[in-house]
Amino acid sequence: MNRQLTDFSEADHALYNAVVSARHLKKGDIILEEGTVCRAVYFVEQGYLRSFYHREDGDIVNLNFTFEGEFTSDVKSAMTREPSTMSIEAGEDALVWTFDLGKLTPDMKSLPWVSQFIRRTAMQMLLASEVRGNLLKIYTPAERYRYLEENMPHILQRVSLSHLASFLGVSRETLSRIRAKKRL
């Protein structure tokens, strides 16, 4: 895991290893299942993770895609200890570092690198959530797609059209029309 994100001393290395572990995932592997309590923060080293939930009508809504160098979690579930309303799965084969919040002792929580890690990851996840919320509230579907083209082109190359359409809040057919107009 990227040490720049934690900036801790070598003396804290053993403590770090006690709460962080690497996990290799295959595409489709679930790392957090809807209905279970989230007890971790996940850092993607390779591949990407997809956060989603099931609507009552059976449709799946994609909430976020977490790529290399980014964190994800269900913060609400982790903080309240209530079951998660979403799932997180590997969108492709991935190497993910799991920061197990359940293994943090009271002594560990007072360490500067732990506080710094929690603040930085929370800020990154908050910013990603704000971008997603603003996309849906402010922009038209065509503008949302253009935003992704300009700011997150890797998403367009790696995520399936069905998952991308759900993330943008449109049908696959609408996304196809938006893409067709771009080519004209």
C-alpha positions as CSV (number, residue, x, y, z in Angstrom):
1,M,0.0,0.0,0.0
2,N,1.2,3.5,-0.8
3,R,3.1,4.8,2.2
4,Q,2.7,8.4,1.1
5,L,-0.9,8.2,2.2
6,T,0.0,7.2,5.8
7,D,3.4,8.7,6.5
8,F,4.1,6.6,9.6
9,S,7.4,5.7,11.3
10,E,9.0,2.3,11.0
11,A,8.1,1.7,14.7
12,D,4.5,1.7,13.7
13,H,5.0,-0.8,10.8
14,A,4.1,-3.9,12.9
15,L,0.8,-2.2,14.0
16,Y,0.1,-1.2,10.4
17,N,0.6,-4.8,9.3
18,A,-1.8,-6.0,12.0
19,V,-4.7,-4.1,10.5
20,V,-3.9,-4.1,6.8
21,S,-3.9,-7.1,4.4
22,A,-3.7,-7.6,0.7
23,R,-6.4,-9.5,-1.2
24,H,-6.4,-10.7,-4.8
25,L,-9.9,-10.6,-6.3
26,K,-11.2,-12.1,-9.5
27,K,-13.7,-10.1,-11.6
28,G,-17.1,-10.5,-9.9
29,D,-15.7,-11.3,-6.4
30,I,-17.7,-9.5,-3.7
31,I,-15.7,-7.7,-1.0
32,L,-18.7,-6.2,0.8
33,E,-22.1,-7.8,0.5
34,E,-25.3,-5.9,0.9
35,G,-26.9,-6.7,4.3
36,T,-23.5,-7.2,6.1
37,V,-21.8,-4.6,8.4
38,C,-18.9,-2.9,6.7
39,R,-15.8,-3.2,8.9
40,A,-13.1,-2.0,6.5
41,V,-11.8,0.6,4.1
42,Y,-10.5,-0.7,0.8
43,F,-7.6,0.7,-1.2
44,V,-7.3,-0.4,-4.9
45,E,-3.7,-1.1,-6.0
46,Q,-4.7,-2.8,-9.3
47,G,-8.0,-3.2,-11.1
48,Y,-11.2,-1.5,-10.0
49,L,-14.1,-2.0,-7.6
50,R,-17.8,-1.3,-8.3
51,S,-20.1,-0.1,-5.6
52,F,-23.8,-0.8,-6.2
53,Y,-27.2,-1.5,-4.7
54,H,-30.3,-3.4,-5.7
55,R,-33.5,-1.4,-6.0
56,E,-36.8,-2.9,-5.0
57,D,-37.8,-3.4,-8.6
58,G,-34.7,-5.6,-9.1
59,D,-32.6,-3.0,-11.0
60,I,-29.0,-2.4,-10.0
61,V,-27.8,1.1,-9.5
62,N,-24.1,1.7,-9.7
63,L,-22.9,4.2,-7.1
64,N,-19.2,4.4,-7.8
65,F,-16.2,2.9,-9.4
66,T,-13.0,2.9,-7.4
67,F,-9.8,2.7,-9.5
68,E,-6.0,2.4,-8.7
69,G,-4.9,4.7,-6.0
70,E,-8.4,5.3,-4.6
71,F,-10.3,4.2,-1.4
72,T,-13.8,3.0,-1.0
73,S,-16.0,1.8,1.8
74,D,-19.5,2.0,3.1
75,V,-18.8,4.8,5.7
76,K,-22.3,4.9,7.0
77,S,-22.3,1.2,7.8
78,A,-18.8,1.3,9.3
79,M,-19.7,4.2,11.5
80,T,-23.2,3.1,12.6
81,R,-22.5,-0.7,12.6
82,E,-25.8,-1.1,10.7
83,P,-26.0,-3.5,7.7
84,S,-24.7,-2.1,4.4
85,T,-27.3,-1.1,1.8
86,M,-24.8,-1.7,-1.0
87,S,-22.3,-4.2,-2.3
88,I,-18.8,-3.8,-3.5
89,E,-17.3,-6.1,-6.1
90,A,-14.3,-6.4,-8.3
91,G,-15.1,-5.0,-11.8
92,E,-12.0,-6.7,-13.1
93,D,-9.2,-8.8,-11.5
94,A,-7.9,-6.6,-8.7
95,L,-5.4,-6.3,-5.9
96,V,-7.0,-4.6,-2.9
97,W,-5.6,-3.6,0.4
98,T,-8.1,-4.0,3.3
99,F,-7.7,-1.7,6.3
100,D,-9.7,-3.6,9.0
101,L,-11.3,-1.1,11.2
102,G,-12.4,-3.9,13.6
103,K,-8.7,-4.6,14.5
104,L,-8.0,-1.0,15.6
105,T,-7.4,-0.9,19.4
106,P,-8.0,2.3,21.4
107,D,-4.2,2.8,21.6
108,M,-3.9,2.5,17.8
109,K,-6.7,5.0,17.2
110,S,-4.6,7.7,19.0
111,L,-1.6,7.2,16.8
112,P,-1.0,10.2,14.4
113,W,-0.7,8.0,11.3
114,V,-4.0,6.3,12.0
115,S,-5.8,9.7,12.5
116,Q,-4.1,11.0,9.3
117,F,-5.0,7.9,7.4
118,I,-8.7,8.1,8.4
119,R,-8.9,11.8,7.6
120,R,-7.3,11.4,4.2
121,T,-9.4,8.4,3.2
122,A,-12.6,10.0,4.4
123,M,-11.8,13.2,2.5
124,Q,-11.1,11.3,-0.7
125,M,-14.3,9.3,-0.4
126,L,-16.3,12.5,0.4
127,L,-14.9,14.3,-2.6
128,A,-15.8,11.3,-4.9
129,S,-19.3,11.2,-3.5
130,E,-19.7,14.9,-4.1
131,V,-18.6,14.6,-7.7
132,R,-21.1,11.9,-8.3
133,G,-23.9,13.8,-6.5
134,N,-23.2,16.9,-8.5
135,L,-23.1,15.0,-11.8
136,L,-26.6,13.8,-11.1
137,K,-28.1,17.0,-9.7
138,I,-26.5,19.6,-12.0
139,Y,-25.8,18.1,-15.4
140,T,-27.9,16.7,-18.2
141,P,-27.1,13.1,-19.2
142,A,-25.0,14.3,-22.2
143,E,-23.1,16.7,-20.0
144,R,-22.4,13.9,-17.5
145,Y,-21.0,11.8,-20.3
146,R,-18.9,14.7,-21.5
147,Y,-17.6,15.2,-17.9
148,L,-16.4,11.6,-17.8
149,E,-14.7,12.0,-21.2
150,E,-12.8,15.0,-20.0
151,N,-12.1,14.1,-16.4
152,M,-12.3,10.3,-16.1
153,P,-11.6,8.8,-19.6
154,H,-10.4,5.6,-18.0
155,I,-13.9,4.9,-16.8
156,L,-15.2,4.9,-20.4
157,Q,-12.5,2.4,-21.5
158,R,-12.8,-0.1,-18.6
159,V,-16.5,-0.1,-17.5
160,S,-19.2,-1.9,-19.4
161,L,-21.9,0.3,-21.1
162,S,-24.6,-1.2,-18.8
163,H,-22.7,-0.3,-15.7
164,L,-21.8,3.1,-17.1
165,A,-25.4,3.9,-18.0
166,S,-26.5,3.0,-14.5
167,F,-23.8,5.2,-13.0
168,L,-24.9,8.1,-15.1
169,G,-28.5,7.6,-14.2
170,V,-29.7,6.8,-17.8
171,S,-30.8,3.7,-19.7
172,R,-28.3,1.9,-21.9
173,E,-30.3,3.1,-24.9
174,T,-30.0,6.7,-23.9
175,L,-26.3,6.3,-23.4
176,S,-26.0,4.8,-26.8
177,R,-27.8,7.8,-28.3
178,I,-25.5,10.2,-26.5
179,R,-22.4,8.3,-27.7
180,A,-23.8,8.2,-31.3
181,K,-24.3,12.0,-31.3
182,K,-20.7,12.5,-30.2
183,R,-19.5,10.6,-33.3
184,L,-21.4,12.8,-35.7
